[in-house]
Amino acid sequence: MRTHGDDIAQIFSLLGIRPTWQKENHRVTGVELIPLSELGRPRIDVTVRISGFFRDAFPHLITLLDDAVNLAINADEPVDQNYIRKHFLEDMAKEKDESSARYRIFGCPPGAYGIGILDLIEAQNWKDEFDFAECYVNWGGYAYSKGSPEGIDAKAQFTHRLSTVEVAIHNQDDREHDIFDSDDYFQFHGGMIATVRALSGKQPKGYFGDSQNPAAPKVRDIKDETLRVYRTRVVNPKWLESIKQHGYKGASEMAATVDYLFGFDATADVVQDFMYEQVAQSYALDKATQDFYEKSNPWALRGISERLLEAAQRGMWAQPDPDTLEALKKTLLESDTMLEGRSEPT
């Protein structure tokens, strides 16, 4: 609704498909193939993981996407110029069901929403990317198509499709949020990266699509986007001082930032050691910031200290400074002292 179809247009472009329009009112009436001579490159196979909201709000777009997928699959073209057809024919040669071989649009079961990876992170109930992959497939393994608008259990086909993915991309169209501002980013994008890594044994290329300015969209490597957000917001002194003006809520936002940074690193492996070190210094060990937590929200200090220590324990923070670790352990104990006799606001 907000982007007027940016994501859909990108999928169409990769498939070598364009919409057809009714001239009188600019309504989309269907889709058509872009000839290979005009396209100038092969058609790219695309696997789409839709949200529960998208499933509920845009069933007509699921139909349109499915029409585009099938139009590309059915095109009588050389397979080296049409990868989605190539993969479809390979699946059919393995005696797969034709309908399931055409599935490219997946989401959570009817009536369900989300990914489930946040629950694993919060409960510390995970060991490696294989746990994330199991969760990602179980929560997203329903196929949606023109013939199955209500969804059908297709976990095996979803697993197969993800095992062939080489590039994972997620788009964002505004600057109100960033990748460390919500758990959705590491659950959907990071979760896909972790799942592909678990199923294929290879780290896929991760990209972040930035269309905040529709006239000049940009695509960044996910590690470059991580560094950009880290420098411009996460450890930006101006942001840190500003967020502290919001008291209890500001401290909660700081703790959430650390949680989301940790979650993205756990799934996508994007955070470098120096970033953890600076976050520890700015968010947990700085004396003025500790005084702010003690006054406004000591629960945030405890959560941040625990999360950073967990990153070190899991090897995500590969070579932490021993003095920093000792200081974090001391801070964690001091935060417990701050909490004595206090109850968290509701």
C-alpha positions as CSV (number, residue, x, y, z in Angstrom):
1,M,0.0,0.0,0.0
2,R,2.7,2.4,1.0
3,T,5.2,1.5,-1.7
4,H,2.6,1.0,-4.5
5,G,4.2,-2.4,-5.3
6,D,7.9,-2.0,-5.1
7,D,8.5,-5.6,-4.0
8,I,6.1,-7.0,-6.6
9,A,7.8,-4.9,-9.4
10,Q,11.2,-6.3,-8.3
11,I,9.9,-9.9,-8.5
12,F,8.4,-9.2,-11.9
13,S,11.7,-7.7,-13.1
14,L,13.8,-10.7,-12.0
15,L,11.3,-13.1,-13.7
16,G,11.3,-11.0,-16.8
17,I,7.6,-10.2,-16.5
18,R,5.7,-6.9,-16.8
19,P,2.2,-6.1,-15.9
20,T,-0.5,-5.2,-18.4
21,W,-2.7,-2.2,-17.8
22,Q,-6.1,-1.0,-18.6
23,K,-5.5,2.4,-20.3
24,E,-8.6,4.1,-19.0
25,N,-7.9,3.7,-15.3
26,H,-4.4,2.3,-15.0
27,R,-5.7,-0.9,-13.4
28,V,-3.4,-3.9,-13.7
29,T,-5.2,-6.5,-15.8
30,G,-2.6,-9.2,-16.0
31,V,1.0,-10.0,-16.8
32,E,3.0,-10.6,-20.0
33,L,6.5,-11.9,-20.8
34,I,9.3,-9.5,-21.6
35,P,10.9,-11.1,-24.7
36,L,14.5,-12.4,-24.1
37,S,15.7,-10.2,-26.9
38,E,14.4,-7.2,-25.0
39,L,15.3,-8.5,-21.5
40,G,19.0,-9.0,-22.4
41,R,19.6,-11.6,-19.7
42,P,18.2,-14.8,-18.3
43,R,15.0,-15.0,-16.3
44,I,15.9,-15.5,-12.6
45,D,14.1,-18.0,-10.3
46,V,12.6,-16.3,-7.3
47,T,11.3,-17.8,-4.0
48,V,9.0,-15.4,-2.1
49,R,8.3,-15.5,1.7
50,I,5.2,-13.4,2.3
51,S,3.9,-12.2,5.7
52,G,0.6,-13.2,7.2
53,F,-0.6,-9.6,6.7
54,F,0.3,-9.7,3.0
55,R,-1.6,-13.1,2.7
56,D,-4.7,-11.6,4.3
57,A,-4.7,-8.2,2.6
58,F,-3.5,-9.0,-0.9
59,P,-4.9,-12.3,-2.2
60,H,-5.2,-10.7,-5.6
61,L,-1.4,-10.1,-5.7
62,I,-0.7,-13.7,-4.8
63,T,-2.8,-14.6,-7.8
64,L,-0.9,-12.1,-10.0
65,L,2.5,-13.4,-8.7
66,D,1.5,-17.0,-9.3
67,D,0.4,-16.0,-12.9
68,A,3.8,-14.5,-13.4
69,V,5.7,-17.5,-12.1
70,N,3.7,-19.9,-14.4
71,L,4.1,-17.6,-17.4
72,A,7.8,-17.8,-17.0
73,I,7.8,-21.6,-16.4
74,N,5.7,-22.3,-19.4
75,A,7.8,-20.1,-21.8
76,D,9.3,-22.3,-24.5
77,E,12.9,-20.9,-24.1
78,P,16.4,-22.3,-23.7
79,V,16.8,-23.3,-20.1
80,D,20.1,-21.4,-19.9
81,Q,18.1,-18.3,-20.5
82,N,15.2,-19.2,-18.2
83,Y,16.3,-20.5,-14.8
84,I,12.9,-20.9,-13.3
85,R,11.9,-23.2,-16.2
86,K,15.2,-25.0,-15.9
87,H,14.6,-25.7,-12.2
88,F,10.9,-26.7,-12.8
89,L,12.0,-29.3,-15.5
90,E,14.7,-30.6,-13.2
91,D,12.1,-31.1,-10.4
92,M,9.7,-32.8,-12.8
93,A,12.5,-35.2,-13.9
94,K,12.8,-36.3,-10.3
95,E,9.1,-37.3,-10.5
96,K,7.9,-34.5,-8.4
97,D,4.3,-33.4,-8.5
98,E,3.8,-30.7,-11.1
99,S,1.8,-28.4,-8.8
100,S,4.4,-28.5,-6.1
101,A,7.2,-28.0,-8.6
102,R,5.6,-24.7,-9.5
103,Y,5.4,-23.3,-5.9
104,R,7.3,-20.1,-5.4
105,I,5.2,-18.2,-2.9
106,F,5.3,-19.3,0.7
107,G,4.1,-18.1,4.1
108,C,2.8,-19.1,7.5
109,P,-0.3,-21.3,7.9
110,P,-3.7,-19.7,7.5
111,G,-4.5,-17.7,10.6
112,A,-0.9,-17.7,11.8
113,Y,1.6,-14.8,11.7
114,G,5.3,-14.3,12.2
115,I,8.4,-16.4,11.9
116,G,9.0,-17.8,15.5
117,I,12.7,-17.1,15.5
118,L,12.3,-14.3,18.1
119,D,11.0,-16.8,20.6
120,L,14.1,-18.9,20.2
121,I,16.3,-15.9,20.7
122,E,14.5,-14.6,23.7
123,A,14.4,-18.1,25.4
124,Q,18.0,-18.8,24.4
125,N,16.6,-22.0,23.1
126,W,18.9,-22.5,20.0
127,K,22.3,-23.9,19.3
128,D,23.1,-23.0,15.6
129,E,21.5,-22.1,12.2
130,F,19.9,-25.6,12.0
131,D,17.6,-24.6,14.8
132,F,16.7,-21.4,13.0
133,A,16.1,-23.3,9.8
134,E,13.7,-25.8,11.4
135,C,11.7,-22.9,12.9
136,Y,11.8,-20.9,9.6
137,V,10.5,-23.9,7.6
138,N,7.9,-24.9,10.1
139,W,6.5,-21.4,10.3
140,G,6.7,-20.5,6.6
141,G,6.2,-23.8,4.8
142,Y,2.7,-23.2,3.4
143,A,2.5,-22.6,-0.3
144,Y,0.1,-20.1,-1.7
145,S,-1.0,-20.0,-5.4
146,K,-3.9,-19.3,-7.7
147,G,-5.0,-22.9,-7.3
148,S,-4.4,-23.0,-3.5
149,P,-5.4,-19.5,-2.2
150,E,-6.0,-20.9,1.3
151,G,-2.5,-22.4,1.4
152,I,-1.3,-25.9,1.5
153,D,1.4,-27.6,3.6
154,A,4.5,-27.7,1.5
155,K,7.4,-27.8,3.9
156,A,9.4,-30.2,1.8
157,Q,9.1,-28.0,-1.3
158,F,9.9,-24.9,0.7
159,T,13.0,-26.6,2.1
160,H,14.0,-27.6,-1.4
161,R,13.5,-24.1,-2.8
162,L,15.5,-22.5,0.0
163,S,18.4,-25.0,-0.5
164,T,18.9,-23.5,-4.0
165,V,18.8,-19.9,-3.0
166,E,22.0,-17.9,-3.7
167,V,20.8,-14.3,-2.9
168,A,18.5,-13.2,0.0
169,I,17.1,-9.7,-0.3
170,H,14.8,-7.6,1.9
171,N,13.5,-4.1,1.0
172,Q,12.7,-1.1,3.1
173,D,11.0,2.0,1.8
174,D,11.3,4.5,4.7
175,R,13.8,5.9,7.2
176,E,11.4,5.7,10.2
177,H,13.0,2.4,11.0
178,D,16.3,0.5,10.4
179,I,17.4,-3.1,10.7
180,F,18.2,-2.8,14.4
181,D,14.8,-1.2,15.2
182,S,12.5,-4.2,14.9
183,D,12.7,-8.0,15.3
184,D,11.0,-8.4,11.9
185,Y,14.2,-7.7,10.0
186,F,16.3,-10.4,11.6
187,Q,13.4,-12.8,11.7
188,F,12.4,-12.5,8.0
189,H,15.7,-11.6,6.4
190,G,18.2,-13.0,8.9
191,G,16.1,-16.1,9.2
192,M,16.2,-16.7,5.5
193,I,19.9,-16.3,5.4
194,A,20.4,-18.7,8.3
195,T,18.1,-21.2,6.7
196,V,19.8,-21.1,3.4
197,R,23.1,-21.5,5.1
198,A,21.9,-24.5,7.0
199,L,20.2,-26.2,4.1
200,S,22.9,-25.5,1.4
201,G,26.0,-25.4,3.4
202,K,26.8,-22.0,1.9
203,Q,26.4,-18.5,3.1
204,P,24.0,-16.7,0.6
205,K,24.7,-13.2,-0.5
206,G,22.5,-10.9,1.6
207,Y,21.3,-7.6,0.2
208,F,19.3,-4.7,1.6
209,G,17.1,-2.8,-0.8
210,D,16.7,0.9,0.1
211,S,13.8,2.6,-1.7
212,Q,13.3,5.5,0.6
213,N,13.8,7.7,-2.4
214,P,11.9,6.1,-5.2
215,A,13.8,8.2,-7.8
216,A,17.2,6.8,-6.6
217,P,16.8,3.3,-5.1
218,K,20.0,1.7,-3.7
219,V,21.0,-1.9,-2.9
220,R,23.6,-2.5,-0.3
221,D,25.3,-5.6,1.0
222,I,23.7,-6.5,4.3
223,K,27.1,-6.1,6.1
224,D,27.5,-2.7,4.6
225,E,24.0,-1.8,5.8
226,T,24.9,-3.2,9.2
227,L,27.9,-0.9,9.4
228,R,25.8,2.1,8.2
229,V,23.2,1.7,10.8
230,Y,25.8,1.0,13.5
231,R,27.6,4.2,12.8
232,T,24.7,6.5,12.1
233,R,22.4,5.4,15.0
234,V,23.5,2.6,17.2
235,V,26.7,4.3,18.6
236,N,25.9,7.8,17.5
237,P,26.3,10.0,20.6
238,K,23.6,12.4,19.5
239,W,21.1,9.5,19.2
240,L,22.1,8.0,22.6
241,E,21.8,11.4,24.4
242,S,18.4,12.0,22.7
243,I,17.0,8.6,23.5
244,K,17.9,9.1,27.2
245,Q,15.5,12.0,27.4
246,H,12.7,9.5,27.1
247,G,13.5,7.9,30.5
248,Y,12.3,4.4,31.0
249,K,11.1,4.0,27.4
250,G,14.4,5.3,26.1
251,A,16.3,2.7,28.1
252,S,14.0,0.0,26.8
253,E,14.8,1.2,23.2
254,M,18.5,0.9,23.9
255,A,18.1,-2.6,25.2
256,A,15.9,-3.5,22.2
257,T,18.6,-2.2,19.8
258,V,21.1,-4.6,21.4
259,D,18.7,-7.5,21.2
260,Y,18.0,-6.8,17.5
261,L,21.7,-6.4,16.7
262,F,22.4,-9.7,18.5
263,G,19.5,-11.4,16.6
264,F,20.7,-10.3,13.2
265,D,24.2,-11.5,14.0
266,A,22.9,-14.8,15.3
267,T,21.0,-15.4,12.0
268,A,23.1,-13.6,9.4
269,D,26.6,-13.3,10.9
270,V,26.9,-9.6,10.3
271,V,28.4,-8.0,13.5
272,Q,32.1,-7.6,13.9
273,D,34.0,-7.8,17.2
274,F,34.8,-4.1,17.3
275,M,31.0,-3.4,17.1
276,Y,30.3,-5.5,20.1
277,E,33.2,-3.8,22.0
278,Q,31.9,-0.3,21.3
279,V,28.3,-1.3,22.1
280,A,29.5,-2.6,25.4
281,Q,31.3,0.6,26.2
282,S,28.5,2.9,25.1
283,Y,25.5,1.0,26.3
284,A,26.7,-0.8,29.5
285,L,30.0,0.4,30.8
286,D,29.8,4.1,30.5
287,K,29.3,5.6,34.0
288,A,26.9,8.3,33.0
289,T,24.8,5.8,31.1
290,Q,24.8,3.4,34.1
291,D,23.5,6.3,36.3
292,F,20.8,6.9,33.7
293,Y,19.7,3.2,33.9
294,E,19.8,3.2,37.7
295,K,17.4,6.1,37.7
296,S,15.2,5.2,34.8
297,N,15.3,1.5,34.0
298,P,17.8,-0.9,35.6
299,W,16.1,-3.8,33.9
300,A,17.5,-2.5,30.6
301,L,21.1,-2.5,31.9
302,R,20.7,-6.1,33.1
303,G,19.2,-7.2,29.7
304,I,22.0,-5.5,27.8
305,S,24.7,-7.0,29.9
306,E,23.2,-10.5,29.7
307,R,22.9,-10.2,25.9
308,L,26.5,-9.1,25.3
309,L,27.8,-11.8,27.6
310,E,25.7,-14.3,25.7
311,A,27.3,-13.1,22.4
312,A,30.7,-13.8,23.9
313,Q,29.7,-17.2,25.3
314,R,28.3,-18.3,21.9
315,G,31.4,-17.2,20.1
316,M,29.6,-14.6,18.1
317,W,31.8,-12.0,19.8
318,A,34.8,-14.1,18.9
319,Q,37.7,-12.3,20.6
320,P,36.3,-10.0,23.3
321,D,38.7,-8.0,25.5
322,P,39.0,-9.9,28.8
323,D,38.8,-6.6,30.7
324,T,35.5,-5.8,28.9
325,L,34.1,-9.2,29.8
326,E,35.0,-8.8,33.4
327,A,33.5,-5.3,33.5
328,L,30.3,-6.7,31.9
329,K,30.0,-9.4,34.5
330,K,30.5,-6.8,37.3
331,T,27.9,-4.6,35.7
332,L,25.4,-7.5,35.6
333,L,25.9,-8.1,39.3
334,E,25.5,-4.4,40.0
335,S,22.3,-4.3,38.0
336,D,20.9,-7.0,40.2
337,T,21.7,-4.8,43.2
338,M,19.9,-1.9,41.6
339,L,16.8,-4.1,41.1
340,E,16.5,-5.1,44.7
341,G,13.2,-3.9,46.1
342,R,12.0,-2.6,42.8
343,S,9.2,-3.9,40.5
344,E,9.2,-3.3,36.8
345,P,6.5,-0.8,35.6
346,T,3.7,-2.4,33.6
